[in-house]
Amino acid sequence: MSTTTTAVTPAPRGVSRSTGGRRQRALQLAFIVPAGTYLALFFGYPVIQNLLMGFQEYTTATFFTGEAPWVGLDNYRAVLTSEIFRRAAVNTVVFTFLSIAGQFVLGMALAVFFRRRFPLNNVLRSLLLLPWLIPLIVSSAIWRWMLDKDSGVVNQMIGAISASNADVGWLTDTSIAMAALVGVNIWLGIPFALTILYSGLQDIPQELYEAGALDGATGRRAFRHITWPLLRPVVTVVLVLGVVYTLKALDIILGLTGGGPANATQTLATEAYRLSFVQFDFGQGAAVGNLLIVVSLLFAVIYLRANRRAIDE
């Protein structure tokens, strides 16, 4: 009696590896393609179209005739030589610098304060996030009512304290409208700075403060020699992102002042809006928008480099 055995030849290792590699690449593409398509349609196409419009005479007639003559750099020349543009550029710098400075200083102070443990710490920190959660159009409507010259609660409080009628034109006086706008924007940006800086403070080991206390590094000295050096990468990210967000701020300005009075609060973002959707000169509006994109890209590059440096450290 004889038995016959059949040997089973295993599949080559290279075949299984190549099959697994193809499956992995297919899975990666399945995630990348939808995201890439979304970015191309809703970010890439509008940016490219805006760049082209900046070199064309694009008006309301273009929507009917389909013709947008190529004018080269004429839109940029008209924009850069405009008196309103120069004032909007200065206002943008002032608005951005003061807003970021106020948001960062107050956000840092609150982050250091909430790092201590005390009753209702989490509740108070959650309440400070409310300005970040409320839609900006709602916030602007509330602040517009509060800062109203005749019936605003701010003037009523000032009048009650000073025992006189207060009629400060917070949003109608050219000398203080920017200050009022900056104050509201600081209120809106504090939660962002507080959240990011507080997270950065939580990553600093408590043992470093205990070791520093043995060498006399407490209070301000501990902040200078321990907190600040370790928090510097997070600070860079907060400042750069804050600048990018503030440069493109539009809805809060339109809701409060609309760029007025007398262009006192006009910025590059509101100037692009005014040219495009008030004067319907989409070519010049796109030119201002393109300049704003370039400035934002510069800060975006700074953010990416700072973020990579923070990861390396």
Beta strands, then each sheet from edge to edge (+ up, - down):
end
